[in-house]
Amino acid sequence: MRRGIFIFFSVMFLLFSSPSESQSAEPNWSSISKKTITLFYPGQTSWEFLNSRDHGLGARNIKRVKKSCNKCHVDESGVFDLMADEIATGKKKKKKTKAPFEPKPLPGKKGFMDAEVQAAFDANFIYMKVSWKSIGASSKDATLAGENLADRISIQFNKKHKHFKKYGCFIACHDTNRYMPLSPSKDMVKANPYYSKIKRDEVKLYAFYTRNQKQDGKNKLWEWDDFIDKGSLTALTSEGMMDLWEAEFKGSKVEAEDEWIFEDRQKDKQGDLEASGGWKNGSYSVVFKRKLSTGDKYDVELASGDTITLGIAIHDGKMGGRQHYVTFPITLGIGAKGDIKAKKIN
């Protein structure tokens, strides 16, 4: 009898108690507005390029942190003045050096693509859904993942830094990164104390303000191996840290990677990110889910009323390494104004 009463009250407790944080239901996406975002192919466009004579008058605006990428390159109707098709096929050259933006042309590759973005939040979580048309290469062939050719999406977030707000993920892309024109040799990287300690032989993304500069003629370069002092790095952490969400499509599987970018690009050991989705009827769709507040110094803390800046990158159709589509900076409003408005649910 006592056992029966215990079971009865246990069942009633489960039925009527509030769901736990981990049991939060996914949003009803059909009730949430979609925002179409245009991505473009940048070739070997780097932070150094943006600050150089090759960028013409645009470099002056960036050095003064005066105008954003969008202000100069996208008109009020949303039309881009970039020659992205010509960049992808190797035809577009830089102004002064005449070097191609893309030294390894991609014949027939389009310079632009669109993605649909939706967002929602509840008391505990933020949700983002991104969809785009695709042939579904790595969904059909999971072995592409082993060749670093898995179709995937990455989203960078930052809430405070003035350069990220105007120039987005370009502040972390450098001529000395892997697959870029001035990438140092593996032996050079392994000989550096920082990279030797983490057993790395290539330079990944890093925020320009974590490095010292040198003058190269009329241009400034950010030295991949010349870190600013530890005290300055620590002081910059809360403002300059970029959260990085990634999801890879490997056959029927979707794998989430919780990462961060600051003095380096690294995996976040706490791993707060979830991702789900897949390829169907000619389109990929992925849903990201993460706690608004994780207590992790490598995550951007989120809350109702926040407006944060993000940048999206998509690798699609056997595009590996740096060969991806990117956005200019986009704002996400969490119950606030933004290019993308996250809807409050529950």
C-alpha positions, 0 to 999 in steps of 0.5 A: 500500500505504501509503495502504491502511494509513493508511486502515485505521488511520484507520477503526479510530481513528474506530470505537474512539476515544471520541466527542467532546463534541459527539457525546454521544448524547441520553438515552433519555428512556423510562428517565428519570422525569417530573416534572409541574410546574404553571404558572399565569397571573400577569397583571401580578404584579410584584416591586413588587406582591409587596412592596406592600400589595396583597399583604397579609401576604405582602409582610412575608414577602418583605421579610424573605426569610422564606417562599417563594411555595410555602410560602404558596400551595401545600399539601402535596398540590400544590394552589394557592390562587391564583385563576388562572382569575379572573386570566386573565379579568380578574375577580381584583382586587388587595387595596388598589388594586382594580386587576385583575391582568389589565387585558386579559382573556383570555376562556376562557383557563385559569389553570393548565397542566401540563408534564412535565419530565425531566433527565439529565447525562453527563460533559460535558452537561446535558439537559432535556426539557419537554413540554406539551399545546397546539394548536400554533399557531406550529407550524402557522403560522410567521408568528406568530413575526413577530408575537411570538406564537410558542409558546415556553418559557423557563427561568431558572436561578440557583444562589446568590441567596437571593431567586431561591431563594424567589421565582424569576423574579418578582425580575426582573419589574417594573411598569416593564418593557415591557407592564407598567402603569408602562412608561416611554415609548420616548423616556424609555428612549432618553434614558437613557445605558445604553439609548441606548448599546445602542439600546434603547427599552424596559425588559426584565427585570432583577434588582431588586438591580441598581437603587436604590429610592425610597419611594412612600408605604408601598411601595418601588419599584425605579427602572428608570433608577437603576443601583447603582454599577459596583463593586457590580454587579460584586461581585453578578455571580457570585451574582446572574446568572440564566441564561436558556434559550429555545426558540421553535417556528416552523413545523417549526423550533425555535430556541434562544436563549441569554440572561442576566438581570442589570442587563438581559436580553441575548443571550449572544454565546457561544451555548452552548445547543442545542434540538430538538423540535416539535409532535406529536399535540397536544403540544409537546416540547423538549430543551435541551442545554448543556455543564455548564461553559462558561467563560462568565460569563453562564452558570450553571456546573453540576456533578454534586452541584449543586442549582440553582433554576429557573423555567419560563415558557411562551407558548402559543396566541398569547400574546405579551409578558408573557402567559405561564404561569409556575412558582414556584421549582423545584429541579433536582438534578444527581445530587442531591436536587431537585424534578426529579432529573437522571439520570446517563447514560453 
